[in-house]
């Protein structure tokens, strides 16, 4: 099922930014590292959603191109 991942990407980036802010203000080394790791995870998830969205658009475009070439190509080809 196709989905619009723009909102998901934005949310992941916001959560990554929030984790970065918490990392920068944390007084404990362990908490700082945990927040940095959390920020990286949110950033990776945002990239994954972005890749998925690009791939979905590419596949839709490719299918449309294939359908169009079947319509315009003579049967003897």
Residue pairs with C-beta under 8 A, 6 or more apart in sequence:
2 56
2 60
5 49
5 50
5 52
5 53
6 53
8 46
8 49
9 46
9 49
9 50
9 53
12 42
12 43
12 45
12 46
12 49
13 42
13 43
13 46
15 42
16 39
16 40
16 42
16 43
16 46
17 39
19 35
19 36
19 38
19 39
19 42
20 35
20 36
20 39
22 31
22 35
23 31
23 32
23 33
23 35
23 36
23 39
24 32
26 32
26 35
